[in-house]
Amino acid sequence: RNSPKTRCKLEADNHVRYRVSLTMTAGLLDFSGAFSKTDGVDAGDVPSIAFAAAEKQLSAQIHTAFEKARGVGCDLFGILGELQKQERTRFADVKNTALQDVILDVSVRFQGVR
């Protein structure tokens, strides 16, 4: 079961920390043999090195997408809206610089289907 979670926090030094945590369920299919289009052949347990590589790659892609969006002033994850809801009194002090100063933490974990 996939479970994405996000958390936005305005720290004491007025820097915004945005945490994205993803737990993804994944497996491999064996396409080396013949099978129907609707059925896959379970290739068994996924080596932990495959999950580690996938976690690293997905984390890097999230960071890259965030940085590209931030570079053109796009709030890809809706951080400002979330921050405004949580920090009504302090939001006015940081609303113009919050997006540029966001510290993005990404945590990706894959788990096997089995």
Residue pairs with C-beta under 8 A, 6 or more apart in sequence:
1 23
1 25
2 22
2 23
2 24
2 25
3 22
3 23
4 20
4 21
4 22
4 23
5 19
5 20
5 21
5 22
6 18
6 19
6 20
6 21
6 77
6 82
7 18
7 19
7 21
8 16
8 17
8 18
8 19
8 79
8 82
8 83
8 86
9 16
9 17
9 18
9 19
9 86
10 16
10 83
10 86
10 87
10 90
10 91
10 94
10 98
11 17
14 90
14 93
14 94
14 101
15 101
15 102
15 103
16 79
16 83
16 94
16 98
16 101
16 102
16 103
17 102
17 103
17 105
18 77
18 79
18 102
18 103
18 104
18 105
19 105
19 106
19 107
20 62
20 77
20 104
20 105
20 106
20 107
21 107
22 58
22 106
22 107
22 108
22 109
23 109
23 110
23 111
24 58
24 108
24 109
24 110
24 111
25 110
25 111
25 112
25 113
26 46
26 51
26 54
26 110
26 111
26 112
26 113
27 42
27 43
27 46
27 112
27 113
27 114
28 43
28 44
28 46
28 50
29 40
29 41
29 42
29 43
30 40
30 41
30 42
30 43
31 40
31 41
33 41
35 41
45 112
45 114
46 110
46 112
51 110
51 111
51 112
54 108
54 110
55 108
55 109
55 110
58 108
59 106
59 107
59 108
62 104
62 106
62 108
63 104
63 106
65 76
66 76
66 77
66 104
69 75
69 76
70 76
70 99
70 100
70 102
73 99
75 81
75 99
79 98
79 99
79 102
80 95
80 98
80 99
83 91
83 94
83 98
84 91
84 95
87 94
94 101
